[in-house]
Amino acid sequence: MSDQNPLDDLSRAGRINRRAPQEPETHKTWWETSRRKFIIGGTALAVTGAALWGGVALLSGDDTSDVDKDSLELQKSSGWNVGSEEKRLTLTGAQTADSQGGENWRRYLEQSALLSAYQPKSAQWMPFFVPTLIQSLQFETLRNQLSPVFMPDMREAYGRGQTIAKEFLTNAENAGETAIIVDLPGRDSIAFGAGMADAAHLVTIFDNFPHPLGVTPSHETLGAMLYYAGEIESKQGSAPANAPVVFLLDSNRLAAYKDADAQFDNRYLAKLPSAQKFGEMNVKSIIYITPDRTRAEELDDLNEDFVEYKNKNINVAMLPLSDFTQGDPNVAGASGGGTWSNTGGQNYYYGGSPASHMFFFYSYPFYRPYPMYYNRYPNYSSATRSPSFRPPVTPPRYLPAARPTVFSGTRIGGASGVGRSKPSGFGRSTVRVSPSGSVVGTRAGRSGFYSPGRSGSFGRGGGVGGG
């Protein structure tokens, strides 16, 4: 050690030695750096933001503090990638062209253009449109990392959505009386909506920003929106005024959250109209679309909404998309050519074949098919009237039932409002803040933090919901 005064060394170096040379090297958790106790001559000395060097207490300069903040508000104020500015998004399925085979997607990188493509064309559904994810495009650093996203599962979702639109919505006299709530992974919801876009009014419900360490991979949803933007905007312009409404949700909004040091909590809650609002819109039934039959109930943040719908005499049914599978259109059992062709090859059929396809209206009797639909399937009426009739495919046994969840009792806005307040520890992040109030790092971004993991009522319990 130099014989010079340590304070002179400190002044020349412009830095601080945080512990005495004889002190053993140990790591302190980051929340302990703001206050430490040192023993001098048998006396406990509390030093705030200080360290000892040769028996002298020196100001450490580490006078930051930890603050728990709402993740979305933090991203809006400090940047979409706050705390992880050097990390890049991983875009699985990145494409150079959009669904129309061109590069028109590039103009939709502008926030106003993508808003124009996805905002409802029907004024009555505009209040329920959630533009938050699209608004993240205000950040140039995000736009520079984005491209269209397309994956094989999106092709299937698109084909199934197209089948429902062309075969059932356009053949129902009262399609506008039933709302469809699509609860799939975000990119699949967008693909499904693209398949339905010329027969329904789409309303997107994506209420978060992407983040390089985000629990919810909403950058994939945004990439899917870019992929289908031109197609959806064109189709929505031709959708009938009385077309039914389709709400597009991201089931990953409640994804498993396990490690606050490696994940940024950008989870959020779905915001759907109340039963009163649906009644005002003349919606009498709801079809809840899920990926497959492994999901036996609605996700947790929808439970109270769905129970309210049931109690207000709005029918609620579950439709697993896996009930639509590809089949051979040459199979006997139907006349009229089967379903709408969406892939140039095999079509999607309810139950897997034309013989079972016609029974969709039997399984979901909310819809009244036009007489011409019966004429395409002459055996349909006689079959359903037979005493020995057994439908080849039946909907899941499902009825909304109240159950305790972390979201119970969190509805805001009363009967006329939409949405829920977040429970403690949900969609929040711990950040380090300087005395001036600026954010200097997040726990997930590490940024010099020594952090063993989040503590709290909702931090490390994983995901919530029915899968």
N, C-alpha and C positions, 0 to 999 in steps of 0.2 A: 504494500500500500504506500502511496506517496506520503511524504512528510508534510506536504502542504495541507492547509486547512480544507477540509472536505467541502465546505461551502464555496470555496474558490473553484474547486474542481467542478462542482455542480453548475456554477455560473458559466464557466468556460464551455462545458460540454453541452449546456442547454438541455440536460436531461436529468433524471432522478434515479438514484439507486434505491430500489424499493425495500431492501431489507439489509440489516447489518451483516457484515461478512461472516460472522460466526453463527448466524442463524441457519439451521438446517434447511435445505431446499424442499419446500412443500408447496403443493398447489392449494390455493384457497378457492372456494366456489365464488363465482363472480359477484354474488350479492353481498359477500362478506368484505369486499374491497372498500366499501364506503365507510366502514367503522371497524377498528381493530383495537385490542388492548395489549399494552406492553408493560412489563414489570421492570421497574427501575428502583433499585435499592429496597426491594421488598414491597414497593408501593405500586398498586395497579394504576396505570395511566391510560385513559381513553384518548386515543388520537384519531381524529376524523380525517380521512384521506391523507394519512401521514405514514412515514416509516422511520426507523431508527438507524443512525449511522454513527458509530463511535460515541454512543450515549447522547446524540443530538437528534431531536425530532425534526424531520424535514417534511415539508409539504410535498405530497406526492403528485398533486395535480389530478388524481383520479377521483373527481368529485361528481361523477355521473351517478345516475340512479336508475333502477329498473322500474318500468311502468307497464301495466297490462292495458292493452288497447284493442278496440275492435279492428280486426284485420283489414276489412274493406276500407274503413275510414283512414287507417294507417297508409294503405296503398294509394288512396286518393291524394293524400297530403305529401307523402314521401316517395312515391313512385311504385309502379306495379311490381317491381322486383326488389323492393326494399330489403336491405341486408344481404342480398345475393346478386349484386349488380354484375359480378364477374362470371356468374353461371349462365348457361344458355338453356333454352327450352329443348326438350327432346320431342321431335315431331315424328311419331311413328306413322307410316303411310303417307309421307309428304309427296305431293305431286307438283308437276310444273304446269299442268292444264286443269281446267275446271270440268264440270259435268257436261258442258257443251263443247268440250274439246279445244277450247281456246284459252287465251290469257286475259280474258275480260275480268277475271277475278281480281286483277291488280287494282282496278279502280275502286273495288269494294274494301280496300285497305283504308280508305278514307271513312271516318266515322259516319259522316252524313250519308254517304252512299249505302253503307250496309244498313243503317237505320231505315232508309227509304225502302230497301229490299224486304226487310223483315217486319216492319211495323204493320199492324192489321189494316187492311183496306176498308174494313167495316168500322164505322165510328163507335158502334155500341161495344165493341171489344177492345178499343184502344185503352181504356182505363186499366186494363189488366195486363197489358204488355209491359214486360220488365226489360229495359234496355241496358242494364248495368254492364253485362259482358261486352256488348258492342262499344260502350263508352270507354272501355280500356284502350281502344285504338287511339285515344288522344296521345298516347306515349309513342314517340317515334322509335324508341329502342325496342318496343314490342312489335311494332309494324315491321321492323327490319328483320325480325326473326320468324315471321309467319309465312306460311304457304298453304295451299289447299291440302286437305287430308282426305284420303279415301282408303277404306279397308274392306275386305271381303264381307265382314258382318254388315257393313253399310249397304252393300248390294242386296243382301237378303232383306234388310229392313225396308229398303226402298221398294223392292218387289212386293212385299206384303202390304205396305201402305197403298201401293198402286192398285192391288187387287181389291182391297176393302173399298177404295174410292170408286173404282170403275164398276165393280160388281154389285156393291151393296148400297153405298150412299146415293149413287145416281139412279138406282132402281127402287128407292124408298120414297113413298109419298110424303113422309114426315121426318126426313133426315135432320132437319133443323131443330127438332125437339130433343135430340140427344147430343150431349157434349162428350167428346172423347178426350181422356187424359192419358197421355203417353208418358210412361215412367220407365225409360230405358237409359242406358249410358248415353251421354249427351250427343256424341257423334251419330249414334243410331237413331236417336229421336229426330235429329235434323234430317237424316236420310229418309226416315219414315214419312216425315212431313213433306219432303220434296215429292215423294210418290203420290201424296194426296192433294198437292197444292192447288190443282185446278178444280177441286171438288169440295174444298173446305176452307174456312178462314183459320189461318195459323196464328197462334199466340205463343211466343217464346217466354219462358220463365227462368231465365238464367241470371242469378243475382250475385255474381262475384267477379273478381278479376283473376286472371291467370297469375301464377308465380312459379319460378323455376323449381321450387321445392314444395309446391302446392299439394295438399292432401287430395283435393279435387282437381283432376287433370282437365281444367276447363279450356286450356289451349287447344286440346283436341276438338272440343266442341266448336271453338272459334274457327279452327281450320276447316271443319266440316261446313260451317256456315259460309266460308269463302268458296268452298267447292261447289255448293249448290245455289249461291246467291243469285246469279243471273237466271237460272232456270226457275227458281222460286218466284222471283220478282215478275217474270213473264207470266207464269201460271196464275199467280194471285190476281193479276189484273183481269183475268177472264173468269174467275170463280163467281158463281151466281150470288146475287145479293142475299138470298135466303139460305145460303150454304151453311152447314153445321160448323161449329167451332171445334178446333183441335188445340189443346194445350200441350206444348212440348216441354217436358221436364228432363233434368239430368239426374238419374238415380245415384250418380256418384257424389251428389251434394252431401250425402251422409256417410261418405267413405270412411274406412277404418283409420283412426288416428292414434299412433302408438308412441312416437318419439318426437318430442318438441325440439330436440337438437338437430334433427334431420328432416323435419317436415314443417311446413308453414301452414297454419290452420286457416284455409280459405273456404271452409265449409259454410253452407248457408241453408236457409229454409225455403220451401216452396210457398208461393203466394197465390192462392186460388180464390175465386169469388165465393162469397157466402151463399148459403141456401137461399136467402132472401134475394140476392142479386140474380142467381140462376132463375128463380121464379119470375123475376121481372123480365128476364130474357126469354121466357116461355120454354126453358129447358126442363123437361120432365124426367129425363133419365141420363145416367152417366155410365160410360164404358171405360173401365180402368185397364189400360193395356200394359202388360208386363212381359218380360222376356220369355218366360216359360212357366211350367207348373211347379217349379220348386218354390216359387213365392206364393205363400198361402194367404197373405194379408197385405194391406197397403203399408207403405213405409211409415215410420213412426210420426213424422211431422204432418202426415195427412189424416191421422186417425180421428181426431176430433172433428175435422171438416167432414169426413165421410160419415161419421155417426150423425152429425147434424143433418146431412143430406137425407139420410134414411129417415130420421125423425120428422123431417119436413115433407115426407112422402115423395122424395125423389129416388127413383129406382137406381141402384148401383150394382153393376155386374163387372166381373173380371174376365178379361180376354187375353190368354197367353198367346203371344205371337207364334210360339212353337206349334200351335194348332193349325197353322198354315204351312204346309210343306209342298215341295214340288212333286208332281205326279205326271203320269202319262196321259195326255189329253185324248188318246185313242181308246182309253178304257171305257167300256160300255157303261151306260147308266145315266147319260144325259144327252139331250139334244141342244143344239145351239152353239156348239163350238167351244165350250169351256170358258176359262177366265181370260181377262185381258192379258195379252202377251207383253211381258216387260223385259225379257232378256233375249228374245229371238229364238228361244228354245223352249224348255219346259216352263210351265206356268205354276203358280201357287194356288193350292186348293184348300179350302177349309176341310180338315179331316184327311187331306192327302189325295183325294181323287174327285172327279166330277160327280160320282155317285153320292158322296157325302157333302160336297160343296153346297148343294142347294139347301141343306138343312141349317145354314147359318141363321136364316130368318126364324127358324123354329127354336134354335138355342137362344137367340137374342130377340125376343118378340116385341121389343120396344119399337122396332121398325115395321111399317106396313108396306110391303112390296107392291109395286104397280102390278095390275093383272097381266101385263105382257111378260113379267118375269115368270109367272106360273106357266105361261104358254111355252116358255123355253124348256121347262122341266115338267112334262105332262104327268109324270108318275109321282110328283111331289105331293099333290093334294090327296090322292087316293092312299098313298103310303101313310101319311100322318093321321088319316081317319081310321086306319085299321086298328082293331082292338089289340092285336099282337105287336103293334109298332114299337120298335126300339131304335132311337136315333143312333146312327153310327158314331157320332161324336157328341159329347155333352160338355157344357161349360163347367168350370170348377164350382164346387159347393162353396159359396162365399156370401157372407153377409157382414157388413161393418159392425163391429162390436167394440164398445169402449174398453180400453185397457190403459194401465198406467204407463206413461212414457216421460222422458225428461222434458217433453214439450207440453205436457198437460197444463191447461189453464194459462197458456201464454198468448192467446189470441189478442190482437190489438185492433182498435178501430171499431169495435162493436159489430153489429149485424151488417152495417153498411160498408165496413172496411175490409181489407184483405191483409193477410200476413200474420206473422207471429213474432213476438220478441224472442231473442236468443236466450237460452238458459246460461247460467254461469259457466264460464270456461269453454263455451262453444263459439267457434269462429273468432277467436281472440288470439293475440300474439303478445309475447313478452319482449319488450324492446329496451335498449339502453339509451337514456336521454341525457344530454348535456345540461349544464346549468341554464343555458339560454333557451332550452326547450326543444332543441333539434335532436332528431334521432341519429345516433351514431352506429347503431347495429341492431340486429334482431337475434334472438336466441337460435332460431333455425339457421341463420347465416353464419353462426359461430362468431365471426368477427372478433376474436380474441376472448370470447367468453369462456369461462370454465363452468360448464353447466351440466349437471347430472341428469337432467330431464325434468319435465314439467311436473309440478305438483298441483293439486287442485281437484275439484269435484268432477270435472269432465275432461281432464287432460289426457289420460293414458288408458282410458277404458275401451278404446277401439271404436268401431262404427256402431251405428244404431239403425234399427229398422229391420224389415223383413227380407233382406237379401237383395 
